[in-house]
Amino acid sequence: MQHINLSAEKVHKCLAAGEQRHRSDFWTYILRHNDEKGMSVEEMESNASLFIIGGSESDATALCGIMYLLVKNPESMQKLRADITAASTKQEDINMISTIVNVSQQPTYHLTSNFAH
């Protein structure tokens, strides 16, 4: 709950500062294009929480989380393994870059929805 409150506080500081902010970041563009189709304050607060977490997570932390979820969900690990094997024609073709590109281009592949449950 503390993170959500801190995120909301940061949104309100950005809104109060408006164009007087000293740095340019994604909030600069959100605020600049905040017309009738823009985000409400509540949506900004909700998304700020996600942006802060996303911006602070390292690749190593994300990979650790993915590995943990895969170990806890063997059926998901089997599906991922099958997807990787299907995307590669030879064993030596299975390397990090080509596998990520090949598997991520599959239309039904959505890492967060498939492995976060």
HUVENFEN-V633222 format. One record per residue. PHI is phi in whole degrees, 0 to 359 (none if undefined). Layout:
# HUVENFEN-V633222
PHI + PHI
This chain:
# HUVENFEN-V633222
none + 298 + 297 + 297 + 295 + 297 + 298 + 297 + 298 + 295 + 299 + 295 + 294 + 296 + 296 + 292 + 286 + 55 + 286 + 276 + 297 + 272 + 223 + 254 + 216 + 296 + 294 + 304 + 285 + 298 + 290 + 294 + 251 + 266 + 268 + 297 + 265 + 284 + 279 + 284 + 300 + 297 + 294 + 297 + 298 + 297 + 290 + 301 + 301 + 291 + 299 + 295 + 296 + 299 + 283 + 258 + 280 + 274 + 300 + 298 + 294 + 297 + 296 + 299 + 297 + 297 + 298 + 301 + 297 + 293 + 294 + 285 + 232 + 303 + 294 + 290 + 296 + 297 + 295 + 298 + 299 + 296 + 297 + 295 + 297 + 293 + 281 + 242 + 275 + 230 + 304 + 289 + 282 + 278 + 225 + 302 + 293 + 295 + 294 + 299 + 296 + 296 + 291 + 291 + 275 + 288 + 297 + 264 + 268 + 224 + 305 + 294 + 283 + 280 + 245 + 270 + 272
